[in-house]
Amino acid sequence: MINALCFAVLVGLTGAQHQVKPPNIVFILCDDLGYGDIGAFGQTKIKTPHIDRLAREGMKFTRHYSGNNVCAPSRCVLLSGMHPGHAYIRDNRGGLGPDREGQEPVPAGSLKLPLELKALGYTLGGFGKWGLGPVASSGDPLNQGFDRFYGFNCQAVAHNYYPTYLWDNTQKALLNNKKFAANQKLPEGADRNDPEVYLAFSGKDYAPDLICSQALKFIDDNKDRPFFLYFPTTVPHLALQVPEDSLREYEGAFPETPYPGGKGYLPHRTPRAAYAAMVTRLDREVGKLIDKVDQKGLTGNTIFVFTSDNGPLYDKLGGTDADFFNSAGGLRGRKGSFYEGGFRVPLIVRWKGTIREGTTSSRITGFEDWLPTLLELVGHREVTPKGIDGLSFALTLLGSAQNERPFLYRESPGYGGSQCILMGKWKAIRNKLNPGAKVKLAQALPLELYDLSNDPGETTDIAKGHPEVVARMEAIMRSEHLPSKLFPIRILDQE
């Protein structure tokens, strides 16, 4: 392969020695998309032809893990290269900016991935949902290496796909939508089957369409220079909202029970059709990004990454039905959990002419690994920051043998508090670490151990039969947790 040979030369060069334009990066990060929500990972009810094309033309990873089990901390791991026991943001914490908009801001210099790419001469654009600090704070994307941002700064505002404004850098871009709350029920006595009663929960300007248009313009504007296009779409996070042209594609396709509200977010007359339509409309956006790159003659010099920030929702929250769509791909757990369904996510990487097409890897990889991996892929392994937790898997992407990752660690103070370790076939998890009042460590749930090679559904805890493995896992859990005053895990922090 010519591109692969050129790349091999590029990797051995640094700085001014580069004779080839570094590859562009299009990083697509979905929001609450499950491991089984796309065709390439087994979905049969929802159409995702463009994403499936990426999989055919690139490499699939079957054991890729998001940075955490909820939004903001997962994104912090991705962009900082630090796992959740060391990262600054470890849970969702919002209402901190002007008008109580925005999440806890990361400190200056925290997000090494965009900052290192910026230092290498990349132009950076973010389009979608941010969630790592209010506008003008240290966590503003424009203060963390990005040249351009368009979309939702705040995760809470992003719960409505028809907002009254989006952020255009540091300015509010007003939209043609009326203001309404993103969490409400149908009026008392309303006919759940009457389409008219749901009109109050939509508008004229659909935010994902506007965000995608700006991302496409970013490619137009930067086609002649290396760019990093970060596309953290809000889809398919709730609320269930999608334009009628997409909804029509699925109306009548599934048995439906109207969702009147009451379990969060907005009502919808055909919730299953809405969810499927949202994912397919996202797939259409992915197709537009692929086509734009092709039209600009950048296909062979652009790395596409497609993944999700955590697993799918649970208990039909907001009208969703993850069980009906098998959104977790048969895995145990949902968003907020460290069972596999909560944070094992689909990953597809395409680099035409360099990454072999139609390949699959079962290597354990995580969001913290993207910082060293991308720096190595663009030919600058030498600038990888010291002290990060990420390990490059560039060799795997390029088809070479690579040692197994020693372990992958996760922790979260949310959803009752939990820790987990992945080590080859072994998976250890411990829950209920963050009760409302301080208790003794012995009162936490004991560590559970699973052999994922024989029990991918985590149905049988075999900890009692493998005390030596349990001891090793517990030792790693102790060593990898650095206490955080902002995001304490009470049982761990009193050890």
N, C-alpha and C positions, 0 to 999 in steps of 0.2 A: 504494500500500500504506500503510495507516494506521501500522503499526509502523515502517516505514521513515521515514515523515515524522516520527514522534515521535523516532526515533533521530537524525535529522538535527538536530533541535532540541537533543537531549541532548548531542551531540558538541560543540556550540558553547557549552555551559555548563560551569561548574566549581563545585566546593565546594557551598556552601549554595544555589546557584542551581538545583540539580537539582530538578525537579518530578516526575520519574519514577523509580521504583525501578530502580537499575542492574540489568542482566541478570545472572542466575546463569550459572555456567560449570560444565559437566560435562566434564572432560578425561579421556578413556579412553586409556590408554597400554598397548598390548599388549607382550608380551615374546617376541622372536624371531619374530613373525608376519611372513611374507614379503609382498612386493608383490602376489603372485598368490594369496594364501591365502583371499581372500573373493570372493564372487560378483560384487560390484560392480567388481572388478578382474580378472575373467576366470576365477575358480575354477569348475570344473564338477563336481567330485567331493564337495565339502564344502558343506553347507547353512548359509547365513548370512542368513536372511530379514530379521532385525531390523536388522543392519548395512546390508544392501542397501536397506532402507527409508530409513535415514538418508541414503544416497547419493541416492535418488530425491527426497528432500525437501530436499536441500541441495546443496552444491558439492563436487565431487571435484577433487583436485589430483593430476596425473599426474607431477609432478617435485618431490615433496617429499622432503627428505633429513633423516634422523635426525641427532642431534647427534654421533654417532660410530658406530663399527662394533661396539661391545660395550656392555654394560649401563650401568655406573656413569658413565663419561664422557659418554655420550649424555644421561643424565638431568641431569647437571650443566649441560650446554649448554642444555637446555630451561629449567631453572629459574633460570639465572644470566643468560642473554642474551649469553653470551660464546662465541665459537667455540673449537674445541679447541686452537688455538695460543695462546690467552689464558686459557682456563678453568683453574680450580684442579685439578680431577680430570681426568686424561687417560688413565687406564687402570684396570682393575679391580685393587684392592689391598686384601686383606681380612685377617681374623684379628687385628684391632687393638683390639677392645673387651674387656670382661669375658668370661671363658671363651673368648677368641679369637673372639668373634662380632662381626660388623660390619665395614664398610669404612672406608677412609681418610676422616676427617671433613672436610667443607668448613668453612672458618673462619666465625666469626660474621659475619653481614651479607652473606654471599655470594649467597644465593639470592634475587635481587631480585624475581622474579615473585611468590612468595607474600608476601614482606615488603611490597611495594608494595600488593598487594591488601588485605592486612591493614590497612595504614595508611589505606586508602580506606573502611574499615568493613566489609569482607567477613569472613564467618566461613569458616574453611578446614578442610577435612577430607581426610585422606589415607587411602586404603584399598587395601592391596595390598603391593607390595614397595618398600622405600625405597632402601637401598644407598648412602647418602651420609653415613654416620656413625653410630656406635653410640649406643644409648640413653644419655642424659645427657651426651653429648659436644656440642661446638659444632655438629656436623652432625645432631643429633637433630631430627626434623621439628618438634617442639614448640619448639625454639630457632631455627627458621628461618621462623616466621610461622604455622605450623599450630596450630589449636586442638584438633584431634582426630586421632589416628592409630590405626589398627587393621590389623594384618597382620604381615608379615615385615620386621623391620629389616634382617636380614642376607641377602645374596644366596645364600650357601652353604646356610643353613638352608632357603631357599625351593626348593631342589632336590627336596624331599620334600613332596608335597601332603597327606600325612598326618603332620604334625609333632606333637610332644607339647605344643606351646604356640604361641600367637601373642602379639604385643605389643599390649596395650590401653593406649595412651599409654605410661606408664613401668612398667607392671605386666605380668607374664606371665599370660596367660589360658590355664589348663591345658585340654587337649583330651583326649577319650576315645580316644586312640591309643597303641599300644605303641611303644616306641622301636626303630627299626631304621635301618641305614645307607642313605643314598640312592644309594650306588654299590656294587653287588655283582653276582655272577653266580648263576645257578642252581646248586644243589648238584650235585656230580659224580654222574653216573648218573641224574639226574632226567629224567623223560619230558617233553620240551618241549611236547608236545601235551596234557598233562594240566592242566586248569584249576586243580586243587587245589594244584599246586606254586607257583602265583603268588599265593595268598592271603596269603602272608607279606609281600607288598609293598603292602598296603592297610590301611585302618583304619575307624573309625566316623565320625570327623569330617573331612569334606573341606574343606580350608582355603578354597578359592575360594567355597564356599557360605556359609561363616560371614562372610567378608569382604564379600560382596555384601549379606548381610543387614544388616550394620552401615552400609554405604553407603546403603541404602534408609532406614534409621532416621535417618541424618544429614539426608536430605531432609525427612523428617517433622518433625524437630526444628527445622529452619531454614527452613521454607517461607515465613515472614513476613519474612525478612531476606535480603539478598544473600549468596549463598554460592559458594564455589569448591570443587567436589568433584573432587579429584584421584584417579583410579582406575587406578593402575599395576598392573594384573593380572599375575600370574605366568604366565598362559596365553599361548602354548602351549610355554613353556620346558620342557625336560626336568626331571624324569623323566616318562615316559609313564605317567600314572595318571589314571583317571577312574572314577566310580561306574558300576555295572553298568547302571543305567537308561539312561544315555547311550550306553554301549558297545553295548547291544543294537540301537540304531538303525543301527549300521554293521556289525555282525557278519555275515560272509558277503558283504559288498558288494564286497570287493576280494580279489585273490589275496594270500595271506599266507605269510610265513615267520617262525616264532616267533623272537623275539630273546632269546637266553639270557644276555645281558650280555657283557662283555668289551670293549666300545667305549664305556664310560662309562655311568653311571646304572643304572637298574633294568631287569630283564628284563620282557618282555611277550609274551603268547601271540599277540596280534593287533595288532602295532604300528601298522599303517596305520589300522585301525579306531579304535584308541585316539587317534591324532593327530586324525583327523577328528572324533571325538566330543568331544575337548577343545575344539576350535574352535567346534563347534556349541553346546556347553554355555556357552562364553563368549558366543556370540551370544544365547543365552537370557537371560544376565545383562544384556546391553545392552538387550534388550527390556524387562526388569523396570525398569531405570533410566528408559527412555523412558515406560513406563506410569505409573511413580510421579510423574514430572514432570507428565504429563497429568492424573492424578488430583488433583493439588494445584492445578490451574489455572495452571500455570507455563509452559505450552508456548511461548507467544509471547514469554516473557521469559527464556528459557534457551538459551544457546549450547552445543551439543554438538560436541565435537571427538573424532574417532576416528583413532588412528594407532598406530605401533609404534616400539620403541626401536632396532631394527636389523633386518637381513635374516635369512633363515632359516638353519638349520644345514646342515652339509656332511657328505659321506661317510657318511651313515647313522649319524652319531653317536648313541649311545643308542637305536638302533632306528628313528630317524626316516628318512623317505624323501622329501626335498624334490623330487627329480627326478620321482617318481611323481605327486606332486600339483602339479607345476610351481609350487612355492611362490615362486620368484623371478620368476615371470611371464615367463620366457624371457630374463631378464637374466643377464649373466655375474657370477659371484662370489657368495659367501655371507657369513654373519656373520664378522667379523674382517677383511674385505676392503673396499677402497674402489672396487672395480669396482661397477657399478650395483646388482647384486643384494645387495651387502653393506650398503647404507645408503639406497637409494631405497626409501621405504616408502609404504604407502597412507595417504591423508589424506582424511577426509570432515569437512565442517563444516556443521552445520545450525543455523539460527536462523529458526524459522518466522515468516513475514511480513516478514522483513528481508533474508535472503539468498535470492536467487532459486532456486527449486527446479529440480532436474534440470540443473544447470549444471556445466561442467568448465573447469578452468584448467590451462594448461601452464606457468605462471610458475614459475621456480625459487624455492623457498622452503626454509628450514631451521629446525631447532629453536630456534636463537637468535632467530628472528623472532617467536616467540610472545610474548615479554615486551612489545615495543612494540605488537604487533598487538592483544593483549587489552586493554592499557591504553587504546588508541585506541577500541576497540569499546565499552568501558564508559564512554567520555566523558571520559577523563582523560589525553589525550596529553601534557599539559603536565608530568606527573610522571615521564615516561620518563627513566630514569637516563642521565646523560651517560657517554660513553665505552664504551657497549656495542657489540657487533658486529651485533646484530639490526636488521633493517629492517622496519617495519610493512608488512603487505600487507592492511590493513583496506580500502583502496579497492578492491582486487581482489575481496574478499569481498562488498562492497556493490555490485559491478557497474560500477565506474568504471574507466576506463583508467589504467594505472600504468606508469611506466618500468620497464624490465627491470632485474633485480638486477645490479649491476656484476660481481660474482663471488661465489662461495661457496667457502670454504676449509675443508679438513679435514686433520687429521694424527692419527697414533696411534703410540705407541712399541711397541704390541703386535703380535703376529703378524709379527715381523721388522721392523716400523717402516715407515710409509708416509705420503705426502702426496698430496693431490689438489686440483685446482681445477676448478670448473665456471664457464664463462663463455659464456652463450648456447648455441650449438651445440657449443662446444669443451669437451673434457674432457681434462685432463692428470693423469697419475698417475705416481708414482715409488715404487718398493718397495725392500725390503732396506736400509733406512736405519738399522737398529738391530742390528747384529751383536753377537756376544758379546764382541768385543774391538775397540778403536779401530783404524780403518783410514782410509785417505785417502778423501776425498770421491769421487775418480775411480773408486773401487772399488764405489761404489753402482750399482745398476741405472740406466741412463739414463732420462730422462723419456719416457713414452709419451704419444702424442696421438691422440685419437679425435674424429671428427665424428659426434656422436650423432644428428644429423638424418638422416644417411645410413647410420649404422652403430650402431644402438642396442645391439647385442650386443657392442660393443667387440671386434670380430674383427680389425681391420686398423689397425696402428699407422702413422700417417702423419706422425710427427714430422719425418722427414728432408725431407719436402716442404714444411714450413711453419716454417722457422727463426725467422721473426719472431714467430709465435704462441708457439713454444716459449720464446723469450727473454722475452716478456711474462709468461708463466706462471711461469717460474723466478724472475723478479724479485718477483712477488707471493708466491711460496712463501718466499723469503728474508725479505721484510718482515713477513709475518704470523706467523712462528714466534718466540715469546718463550720462551727456554730455561726449563725447569723442573728444579729439583734433585730433586724427587720422581719425576718421570717424564721422564728424559732420552731424547733421540733422538741417539745418539752422533755419527753423521756430521754432522747438522745443528749440533750444539752445538760441534763442533770447527772449524766454518767460521771 
